[in-house]
């Protein structure tokens, strides 16, 4: 998990550009901002949540439909 977190942190800018390009191409930006900074904030927020989860886990979590998620980053 730590390798994934490092990859996300070092590749945030490239990831943001790819996600934004995909969103534009497929019409997902119709009702959202197309400013790179807004998308950068979104990607960095996801990276922080993944990093916080990885800090408490030994590996990928098992996900289920009834898993309690209210306090889980």
MOPAC internal coordinates of N, CA, C and O (Angstrom, degrees):
PM7 1SCF
backbone

  N    0.0000 0     0.00 0     0.00 0    0    0    0
  C    1.4525 1     0.00 0     0.00 0    1    0    0
  C    1.5264 1   111.44 1     0.00 0    2    1    0
  O    1.2310 1   120.43 1   146.90 1    3    2    1
  N    1.3351 1   116.78 1   -33.10 1    3    2    1
  C    1.4592 1   119.01 1  -177.78 1    5    3    2
  C    1.5222 1   111.40 1   -67.58 1    6    5    3
  O    1.2310 1   120.14 1   146.61 1    7    6    5
  N    1.3250 1   117.34 1   -33.39 1    7    6    5
  C    1.4602 1   120.34 1   176.85 1    9    7    6
  C    1.5273 1   110.43 1   -65.28 1   10    9    7
  O    1.2310 1   120.59 1   141.57 1   11   10    9
  N    1.3339 1   116.47 1   -38.43 1   11   10    9
  C    1.4669 1   120.88 1   177.66 1   13   11   10
  C    1.5226 1   110.21 1   -63.31 1   14   13   11
  O    1.2310 1   120.31 1   135.30 1   15   14   13
  N    1.3158 1   117.02 1   -44.70 1   15   14   13
  C    1.4602 1   120.94 1   179.97 1   17   15   14
  C    1.5253 1   110.76 1   -61.10 1   18   17   15
  O    1.2310 1   120.15 1   134.97 1   19   18   17
  N    1.3228 1   117.31 1   -45.03 1   19   18   17
  C    1.4687 1   120.56 1   178.82 1   21   19   18
  C    1.5210 1   111.21 1   -63.38 1   22   21   19
  O    1.2310 1   120.25 1   139.51 1   23   22   21
  N    1.3259 1   117.13 1   -40.49 1   23   22   21
  C    1.4601 1   121.30 1   177.77 1   25   23   22
  C    1.5235 1   110.72 1   -62.27 1   26   25   23
  O    1.2310 1   120.42 1   136.49 1   27   26   25
  N    1.3253 1   116.80 1   -43.51 1   27   26   25
  C    1.4621 1   120.28 1   178.50 1   29   27   26
  C    1.5201 1   111.41 1   -64.11 1   30   29   27
  O    1.2310 1   120.48 1   135.78 1   31   30   29
  N    1.3296 1   116.69 1   -44.22 1   31   30   29
  C    1.4678 1   120.02 1  -179.11 1   33   31   30
  C    1.5217 1   112.30 1   -63.52 1   34   33   31
  O    1.2310 1   120.23 1   135.85 1   35   34   33
  N    1.3180 1   117.16 1   -44.15 1   35   34   33
  C    1.4657 1   119.85 1  -178.09 1   37   35   34
  C    1.5243 1   112.52 1   -76.49 1   38   37   35
  O    1.2310 1   120.14 1   158.37 1   39   38   37
  N    1.3211 1   117.33 1   -21.63 1   39   38   37
  C    1.4564 1   120.34 1  -177.86 1   41   39   38
  C    1.5089 1   114.73 1  -109.00 1   42   41   39
  O    1.2310 1   119.97 1  -164.97 1   43   42   41
  N    1.3435 1   117.67 1    15.03 1   43   42   41
  C    1.4662 1   120.56 1  -176.77 1   45   43   42
  C    1.5212 1   113.10 1   -55.39 1   46   45   43
  O    1.2310 1   119.99 1   135.54 1   47   46   45
  N    1.3175 1   117.62 1   -44.46 1   47   46   45
  C    1.4578 1   120.32 1  -176.64 1   49   47   46
  C    1.5281 1   111.17 1   -64.46 1   50   49   47
  O    1.2310 1   120.43 1   134.70 1   51   50   49
  N    1.3151 1   116.78 1   -45.30 1   51   50   49
  C    1.4694 1   120.33 1   179.05 1   53   51   50
  C    1.5349 1   110.68 1   -66.12 1   54   53   51
  O    1.2310 1   120.70 1   139.11 1   55   54   53
  N    1.3072 1   116.28 1   -40.89 1   55   54   53
  C    1.4641 1   120.69 1   177.99 1   57   55   54
  C    1.5275 1   110.53 1   -61.32 1   58   57   55
  O    1.2310 1   120.57 1   135.54 1   59   58   57
  N    1.3305 1   116.52 1   -44.46 1   59   58   57
  C    1.4616 1   120.87 1   179.13 1   61   59   58
  C    1.5241 1   110.53 1   -59.76 1   62   61   59
  O    1.2310 1   120.27 1   136.15 1   63   62   61
  N    1.3251 1   117.08 1   -43.85 1   63   62   61
  C    1.4662 1   120.14 1   179.93 1   65   63   62
  C    1.5280 1   111.62 1   -63.85 1   66   65   63
  O    1.2310 1   120.39 1   139.65 1   67   66   65
  N    1.3178 1   116.86 1   -40.35 1   67   66   65
  C    1.4667 1   120.52 1   179.32 1   69   67   66
  C    1.5366 1   111.32 1   -67.69 1   70   69   67
  O    1.2310 1   120.42 1   137.17 1   71   70   69
  N    1.3199 1   116.80 1   -42.83 1   71   70   69
  C    1.4626 1   120.66 1   179.71 1   73   71   70
  C    1.5256 1   110.14 1   -64.52 1   74   73   71
  O    1.2310 1   120.29 1   135.84 1   75   74   73
  N    1.3333 1   117.06 1   -44.16 1   75   74   73
  C    1.4638 1   120.70 1   179.40 1   77   75   74
  C    1.5292 1   111.25 1   -63.99 1   78   77   75
  O    1.2310 1   119.93 1   138.00 1   79   78   77
  N    1.3176 1   117.74 1   -42.00 1   79   78   77
  C    1.4686 1   120.54 1   177.68 1   81   79   78
  C    1.5258 1   110.80 1   -61.65 1   82   81   79
  O    1.2310 1   120.56 1   137.42 1   83   82   81
  N    1.3253 1   116.54 1   -42.58 1   83   82   81
  C    1.4684 1   120.89 1   177.91 1   85   83   82
  C    1.5281 1   110.22 1   -62.96 1   86   85   83
  O    1.2310 1   120.86 1   136.12 1   87   86   85
  N    1.3352 1   115.96 1   -43.88 1   87   86   85
  C    1.4655 1   120.55 1  -179.42 1   89   87   86
  C    1.5228 1   111.04 1   -61.70 1   90   89   87
  O    1.2310 1   120.49 1   137.08 1   91   90   89
  N    1.3204 1   116.68 1   -42.92 1   91   90   89
  C    1.4667 1   120.33 1   178.19 1   93   91   90
  C    1.5275 1   111.14 1   -64.91 1   94   93   91
  O    1.2310 1   120.81 1   135.11 1   95   94   93
  N    1.3098 1   116.06 1   -44.89 1   95   94   93
  C    1.4665 1   121.36 1  -177.38 1   97   95   94
  C    1.5214 1   112.20 1   -61.22 1   98   97   95
  O    1.2310 1   120.33 1   143.27 1   99   98   97
  N    1.3291 1   116.97 1   -36.73 1   99   98   97
  C    1.4579 1   120.74 1  -174.12 1  101   99   98
  C    1.5321 1   114.06 1  -105.47 1  102  101   99
  O    1.2310 1   120.47 1  -167.14 1  103  102  101
  N    1.3266 1   116.72 1    12.86 1  103  102  101
  C    1.4577 1   120.67 1   172.93 1  105  103  102
  C    1.5214 1   116.16 1    80.42 1  106  105  103
  O    1.2310 1   119.77 1  -166.93 1  107  106  105
  N    1.3247 1   118.04 1    13.07 1  107  106  105
  C    1.4601 1   120.23 1   179.99 1  109  107  106
  C    1.5250 1   112.66 1   -74.95 1  110  109  107
  O    1.2310 1   119.95 1   168.71 1  111  110  109
  N    1.3202 1   117.71 1   -11.29 1  111  110  109
  C    1.4606 1   120.54 1  -179.56 1  113  111  110
  C    1.5232 1   112.27 1   -93.66 1  114  113  111
  O    1.2310 1   120.02 1  -173.33 1  115  114  113
  N    1.2813 1   117.57 1     6.67 1  115  114  113
  C    1.4628 1   121.40 1  -177.58 1  117  115  114
  C    1.5287 1   111.46 1   -55.70 1  118  117  115
  O    1.2310 1   120.30 1   140.50 1  119  118  117
  N    1.3198 1   117.03 1   -39.50 1  119  118  117
  C    1.4618 1   120.87 1  -177.09 1  121  119  118
  C    1.5273 1   112.92 1  -118.23 1  122  121  119
  O    1.2310 1   120.27 1  -161.98 1  123  122  121
  N    1.3206 1   117.08 1    18.02 1  123  122  121
  C    1.4626 1   120.86 1   179.80 1  125  123  122
  C    1.5172 1   110.19 1  -131.73 1  126  125  123
  O    1.2310 1   121.31 1    -9.75 1  127  126  125
  N    1.3056 1   115.09 1   170.25 1  127  126  125
  C    1.4569 1   121.08 1   178.58 1  129  127  126
  C    1.5289 1   110.47 1   -67.85 1  130  129  127
  O    1.2310 1   121.46 1   -31.57 1  131  130  129
  N    1.3238 1   114.81 1   148.43 1  131  130  129
  C    1.4641 1   119.30 1   172.39 1  133  131  130
  C    1.5268 1   110.16 1  -108.84 1  134  133  131
  O    1.2310 1   120.64 1  -170.14 1  135  134  133
  N    1.3250 1   116.38 1     9.86 1  135  134  133
  C    1.4605 1   120.14 1   177.72 1  137  135  134
  C    1.5215 1   109.87 1   -73.47 1  138  137  135
  O    1.2310 1   121.04 1   -47.19 1  139  138  137
  N    1.3263 1   115.62 1   132.81 1  139  138  137
  C    1.4653 1   120.09 1  -178.58 1  141  139  138
  C    1.5240 1   111.43 1   -59.42 1  142  141  139
  O    1.2310 1   119.60 1   142.93 1  143  142  141
  N    1.3152 1   118.37 1   -37.07 1  143  142  141
  C    1.4693 1   120.86 1  -177.02 1  145  143  142
  C    1.5309 1   111.27 1   -62.88 1  146  145  143
  O    1.2310 1   119.84 1   141.39 1  147  146  145
  N    1.3114 1   117.92 1   -38.61 1  147  146  145
  C    1.4654 1   120.75 1   177.94 1  149  147  146
  C    1.5242 1   110.67 1   -63.74 1  150  149  147
  O    1.2310 1   120.42 1   138.22 1  151  150  149
  N    1.2975 1   116.80 1   -41.78 1  151  150  149
  C    1.4641 1   120.76 1   178.79 1  153  151  150
  C    1.5243 1   110.86 1   -71.54 1  154  153  151
  O    1.2310 1   120.28 1   145.45 1  155  154  153
  N    1.3308 1   117.08 1   -34.55 1  155  154  153
  C    1.4676 1   121.05 1   177.36 1  157  155  154
  C    1.5283 1   109.93 1   -61.81 1  158  157  155
  O    1.2310 1   120.24 1   137.64 1  159  158  157
  N    1.3302 1   117.14 1   -42.36 1  159  158  157
  C    1.4645 1   121.10 1   178.19 1  161  159  158
  C    1.5266 1   110.89 1   -62.62 1  162  161  159
  O    1.2310 1   120.57 1   140.78 1  163  162  161
  N    1.3046 1   116.52 1   -39.22 1  163  162  161
  C    1.4632 1   120.98 1   178.88 1  165  163  162
  C    1.5311 1   111.01 1   -63.90 1  166  165  163
  O    1.2310 1   120.87 1   132.17 1  167  166  165
  N    1.3212 1   115.94 1   -47.83 1  167  166  165
  C    1.4665 1   120.77 1  -179.54 1  169  167  166
  C    1.5278 1   110.56 1   -64.40 1  170  169  167
  O    1.2310 1   119.89 1   138.07 1  171  170  169
  N    1.3373 1   117.82 1   -41.93 1  171  170  169
  C    1.4627 1   119.50 1  -179.84 1  173  171  170
  C    1.5243 1   111.03 1   -66.86 1  174  173  171
  O    1.2310 1   120.06 1   146.66 1  175  174  173
  N    1.3266 1   117.49 1   -33.34 1  175  174  173
  C    1.4650 1   120.22 1   175.46 1  177  175  174
  C    1.5126 1   111.81 1   -64.71 1  178  177  175
  O    1.2310 1   120.62 1   138.38 1  179  178  177
  N    1.3195 1   116.43 1   -41.62 1  179  178  177
  C    1.4645 1   120.07 1   176.76 1  181  179  178
  C    1.5224 1   111.26 1   -64.98 1  182  181  179
  O    1.2310 1   120.57 1   139.56 1  183  182  181
  N    1.3329 1   116.52 1   -40.44 1  183  182  181
  C    1.4630 1   120.35 1   178.20 1  185  183  182
  C    1.5261 1   110.66 1   -61.63 1  186  185  183
  O    1.2310 1   120.37 1   136.21 1  187  186  185
  N    1.3449 1   116.90 1   -43.79 1  187  186  185
  C    1.4691 1   120.10 1   178.24 1  189  187  186
  C    1.5266 1   111.37 1   -61.22 1  190  189  187
  O    1.2310 1   119.86 1   138.71 1  191  190  189
  N    1.3195 1   117.87 1   -41.29 1  191  190  189
  C    1.4636 1   120.99 1   179.54 1  193  191  190
  C    1.5266 1   111.55 1   -65.57 1  194  193  191
  O    1.2310 1   120.47 1   138.15 1  195  194  193
  N    1.3208 1   116.70 1   -41.85 1  195  194  193
  C    1.4667 1   120.67 1   178.12 1  197  195  194
  C    1.5215 1   109.79 1   -65.25 1  198  197  195
  O    1.2310 1   120.03 1   138.82 1  199  198  197
  N    1.3410 1   117.56 1   -41.18 1  199  198  197
  C    1.4640 1   121.21 1   178.90 1  201  199  198
  C    1.5232 1   110.81 1   -64.00 1  202  201  199
  O    1.2310 1   120.14 1   138.98 1  203  202  201
  N    1.3276 1   117.34 1   -41.02 1  203  202  201
  C    1.4675 1   120.76 1   179.10 1  205  203  202
  C    1.5237 1   110.87 1   -64.61 1  206  205  203
  O    1.2310 1   120.55 1   138.98 1  207  206  205
  N    1.3212 1   116.55 1   -41.02 1  207  206  205
  C    1.4670 1   119.85 1   178.28 1  209  207  206
  C    1.5229 1   110.60 1   -67.26 1  210  209  207
  O    1.2310 1   120.26 1   138.53 1  211  210  209
  N    1.3161 1   117.11 1   -41.47 1  211  210  209
  C    1.4644 1   121.30 1  -178.38 1  213  211  210
  C    1.5224 1   111.52 1   -64.42 1  214  213  211
  O    1.2310 1   120.38 1   149.77 1  215  214  213
  N    1.3324 1   116.88 1   -30.23 1  215  214  213
  C    1.4588 1   120.68 1  -179.32 1  217  215  214
  C    1.5258 1   111.79 1   -67.80 1  218  217  215
  O    1.2310 1   120.52 1   159.02 1  219  218  217
  N    1.3262 1   116.62 1   -20.98 1  219  218  217
  C    1.4646 1   120.00 1  -178.04 1  221  219  218
  C    1.5233 1   113.09 1  -107.07 1  222  221  219
  O    1.2310 1   119.95 1   176.84 1  223  222  221
  N    1.3251 1   117.70 1    -3.16 1  223  222  221
  C    1.4669 1   121.44 1  -175.67 1  225  223  222
  C    1.5235 1   110.96 1  -115.69 1  226  225  223
  O    1.2310 1   120.92 1   -26.66 1  227  226  225
  N    1.3133 1   115.85 1   153.34 1  227  226  225
  C    1.4631 1   121.14 1   174.51 1  229  227  226
  C    1.5222 1   112.02 1   -91.75 1  230  229  227
  O    1.2310 1   120.35 1   164.50 1  231  230  229
  N    1.3166 1   116.94 1   -15.50 1  231  230  229
  C    1.4560 1   122.28 1  -178.75 1  233  231  230
  C    1.5136 1   109.39 1  -166.99 1  234  233  231
  O    1.2310 1   120.05 1     5.96 1  235  234  233
  N    1.3134 1   117.51 1  -174.04 1  235  234  233
  C    1.4591 1   120.12 1   178.77 1  237  235  234
  C    1.5295 1   110.57 1   -59.46 1  238  237  235
  O    1.2310 1   120.25 1   -42.40 1  239  238  237
  N    1.3178 1   117.13 1   137.60 1  239  238  237
  C    1.4623 1   119.80 1  -179.08 1  241  239  238
  C    1.5187 1   111.66 1   -75.47 1  242  241  239
  O    1.2310 1   121.09 1   -27.93 1  243  242  241
  N    1.3033 1   115.51 1   152.07 1  243  242  241
  C    1.4539 1   120.59 1   171.32 1  245  243  242
  C    1.5263 1   107.00 1   -82.14 1  246  245  243
  O    1.2310 1   120.15 1   -53.93 1  247  246  245
  N    1.2906 1   117.31 1   126.07 1  247  246  245
  C    1.4501 1   121.50 1  -179.04 1  249  247  246
  C    1.5199 1   109.75 1  -108.60 1  250  249  247
  O    1.2310 1   121.19 1   -40.51 1  251  250  249
  N    1.3098 1   115.32 1   139.49 1  251  250  249
  C    1.4580 1   120.32 1   178.07 1  253  251  250
  C    1.5179 1   110.34 1  -140.88 1  254  253  251
  O    1.2310 1   120.36 1   -15.10 1  255  254  253
  N    1.2981 1   116.92 1   164.90 1  255  254  253
  C    1.4627 1   119.21 1  -177.15 1  257  255  254
  C    1.5210 1   113.86 1   -67.96 1  258  257  255
  O    1.2310 1   119.75 1   159.76 1  259  258  257
  N    1.3182 1   118.09 1   -20.24 1  259  258  257
  C    1.4603 1   120.69 1  -177.58 1  261  259  258
  C    1.5241 1   112.37 1  -109.21 1  262  261  259
  O    1.2310 1   119.94 1  -165.46 1  263  262  261
  N    1.2998 1   117.71 1    14.54 1  263  262  261
  C    1.4708 1   120.77 1  -178.78 1  265  263  262
  C    1.5051 1   110.33 1   -67.79 1  266  265  263
  O    1.2310 1   119.86 1   -44.86 1  267  266  265
  N    1.3409 1   117.87 1   135.14 1  267  266  265
  C    1.4701 1   119.88 1   177.13 1  269  267  266
  C    1.5233 1   109.44 1   -71.83 1  270  269  267
  O    1.2310 1   120.04 1   -56.48 1  271  270  269
  N    1.3065 1   117.53 1   123.52 1  271  270  269
  C    1.4602 1   120.59 1  -174.96 1  273  271  270
  C    1.5238 1   113.82 1  -122.55 1  274  273  271
  O    1.2310 1   119.36 1  -179.75 1  275  274  273
  N    1.3099 1   118.83 1     0.25 1  275  274  273
  C    1.4663 1   121.17 1  -174.26 1  277  275  274
  C    1.5210 1   112.69 1   -58.05 1  278  277  275
  O    1.2310 1   119.12 1   139.22 1  279  278  277
  N    1.3152 1   119.28 1   -40.78 1  279  278  277
  C    1.4579 1   121.46 1  -177.26 1  281  279  278
  C    1.5277 1   112.35 1  -106.96 1  282  281  279
  O    1.2310 1   120.17 1  -167.58 1  283  282  281
  N    1.3007 1   117.29 1    12.42 1  283  282  281
  C    1.4623 1   122.23 1  -176.10 1  285  283  282
  C    1.5269 1   110.13 1   -97.68 1  286  285  283
  O    1.2310 1   120.02 1   -58.84 1  287  286  285
  N    1.3530 1   117.57 1   121.16 1  287  286  285
  C    1.4708 1   118.08 1  -179.90 1  289  287  286
  C    1.5195 1   111.87 1   -65.27 1  290  289  287
  O    1.2310 1   120.10 1   180.00 1  291  290  289

